Amino acid sequence: MPTANRKTYWAIGLVASITLALILVFTLKPSENRRVNKPAMKQPEKPTEPVFRKDGELVFMAKKKKLKTITIEIANTDATRQQGLMFRKAMPDSCGMLFVFDEMQPLSFWMKNTIMALDIIYVDDRFAIISIAKNAVPYSEASIPSGGNGMYVVEVNAGFTEKYNISEGNTILFTTK
């Protein structure tokens, strides 16, 4: 085969390869004008703020003197105790949450996903306050132990126990709807 024919075949092959490559690039690459359906990125769901339930009333007592009465939401199941006051932005000073356990035991709480600072009040089976953790830090995962066996826990806004002179040895009484 003469040299000129080889050069011609080689040039034709090169042009054909480049043409084929350009066709593939432009047909396989989405253009800016062509709409491409991309899968939607799933956004993490933000928990909705729970609505406060009025399950009863609780009275803080010093001997026979009433110190303060609040409306309570009761957490008496594993699910409601685990949820607690998490994701709530605020709570009226006249409200709180009462955690009820089945038996006396050492208790410990934390503030994970809890937006507002709280006073955590540990209470025994005779309704006596055994300890108070004042101004628990929002979002903290540090354990806040009861310091003894308890059966009830009352959570109120931080500063509540100081404001209403609630202390260890005081008692609680509560009623449910």
C-alpha positions in Angstrom: 0.0 0.0 0.0 1.4 3.4 -1.0 2.4 5.8 1.8 -0.1 8.5 0.7 -3.0 6.1 1.1 -1.9 5.2 4.6 -1.8 8.8 5.6 -5.3 9.3 4.1 -6.7 6.4 6.0 -5.0 7.5 9.2 -6.3 11.1 8.8 -9.8 9.8 8.1 -9.6 7.5 11.1 -8.4 10.4 13.3 -11.2 12.7 12.1 -13.8 9.9 12.6 -12.5 9.2 16.2 -12.6 12.9 17.1 -16.1 13.3 15.6 -17.4 10.3 17.5 -15.8 11.5 20.7 -17.5 15.0 20.3 -20.8 13.4 19.6 -20.6 11.2 22.7 -19.5 14.2 24.9 -22.4 16.4 23.7 -25.1 13.7 23.8 -24.1 12.2 27.2 -23.3 15.4 29.0 -26.4 17.3 30.2 -26.4 20.8 28.8 -27.3 23.8 30.8 -30.5 24.2 28.9 -31.7 20.6 29.4 -33.6 20.0 32.7 -32.3 17.2 34.7 -34.3 15.7 37.5 -32.0 15.3 40.5 -33.2 13.3 43.5 -34.3 15.6 46.2 -31.9 15.7 49.2 -33.8 14.6 52.3 -33.6 17.3 54.9 -33.3 16.1 58.5 -36.7 16.5 60.2 -36.8 19.1 63.0 -38.9 18.0 65.9 -41.9 20.0 66.5 -42.3 21.7 69.8 -44.6 19.7 72.0 -47.8 21.3 73.3 -48.1 21.5 77.1 -50.8 19.1 78.4 -52.6 20.0 81.6 -52.7 16.7 83.4 -53.2 18.0 86.9 -52.0 20.3 89.6 -49.1 20.1 92.0 -48.6 22.0 95.3 -45.3 22.6 97.0 -45.6 22.6 100.8 -43.5 23.7 103.7 -45.0 21.8 106.6 -48.7 22.8 106.3 -48.0 26.1 104.4 -48.6 26.2 100.6 -45.6 27.7 98.8 -46.7 27.5 95.2 -49.3 25.7 93.0 -48.5 24.8 89.4 -50.2 23.1 86.5 -48.4 19.9 85.6 -47.9 17.6 82.6 -47.3 14.0 83.8 -44.7 11.8 82.3 -45.5 8.2 83.6 -44.5 6.0 80.7 -41.0 5.2 79.3 -41.8 7.2 76.2 -43.1 10.3 78.0 -40.3 10.2 80.6 -37.7 9.9 77.8 -39.2 12.9 75.9 -39.6 15.0 79.0 -39.3 18.7 78.3 -37.0 18.3 75.3 -37.5 20.6 72.3 -39.6 23.1 74.3 -38.5 26.7 73.9 -40.3 28.0 77.0 -42.7 27.1 79.8 -44.8 29.4 81.9 -43.6 29.8 85.5 -47.0 28.4 86.5 -46.3 25.1 84.9 -44.0 22.1 85.3 -43.6 18.4 84.5 -44.0 15.6 87.0 -42.1 12.4 86.2 -43.7 9.3 87.9 -41.7 6.1 88.4 -43.0 2.7 89.4 -40.7 2.3 92.5 -38.1 4.0 94.6 -34.7 4.0 92.9 -31.6 6.1 92.3 -32.6 8.6 89.6 -30.5 10.6 87.2 -31.5 13.1 84.5 -29.7 15.0 81.8 -30.5 18.0 79.6 -29.9 16.6 76.2 -32.1 18.4 73.6 -33.6 20.6 76.4 -33.6 24.2 75.3 -34.4 25.9 78.6 -32.6 25.8 81.9 -34.4 23.9 84.6 -34.6 23.2 88.3 -34.8 19.5 88.8 -36.5 18.4 92.0 -36.1 14.8 93.2 -38.9 13.5 95.5 -39.3 10.2 97.4 -42.3 7.9 97.9 -43.5 9.9 100.9 -43.6 13.1 98.7 -40.6 14.7 100.4 -38.1 16.6 98.4 -34.7 14.7 98.7 -32.6 17.0 96.5 -32.8 19.9 94.0 -30.5 20.4 91.0 -30.7 24.1 90.4 -30.2 25.8 87.0 -29.5 22.6 85.0 -27.6 23.6 81.9 -29.5 23.4 78.5 -28.2 20.7 76.1 -25.8 19.2 78.6 -25.4 15.4 78.6 -23.9 15.4 82.0 -25.7 13.1 84.5 -27.6 14.9 87.3 -28.1 12.3 90.0 -30.8 12.4 92.7 -28.3 11.6 95.5 -30.7 9.0 97.0 -33.7 6.9 96.1 -36.6 8.8 94.5 -39.9 8.0 92.9 -40.9 11.4 91.5 -39.2 14.2 89.7 -40.5 17.7 89.1 -39.0 19.9 86.5 -39.7 23.7 86.6 -38.0 26.7 85.1 -34.5 27.5 86.4 -34.7 29.9 89.4 -38.2 28.6 90.4 -37.1 26.9 93.6 -35.2 30.0 94.7 -38.0 32.3 93.9 -40.6 30.3 95.9 -38.3 29.2 98.7 -38.6 25.5 97.8 -36.0 23.4 99.5 -35.1 19.9 100.6 -37.4 18.5 103.2 -40.4 20.4 101.7 -43.2 18.1 100.3 -45.4 18.0 97.2 -49.0 17.1 96.8 -50.5 16.5 93.3 -53.9 15.7 91.8 -54.6 14.4 88.3 -57.5 15.0 86.0 
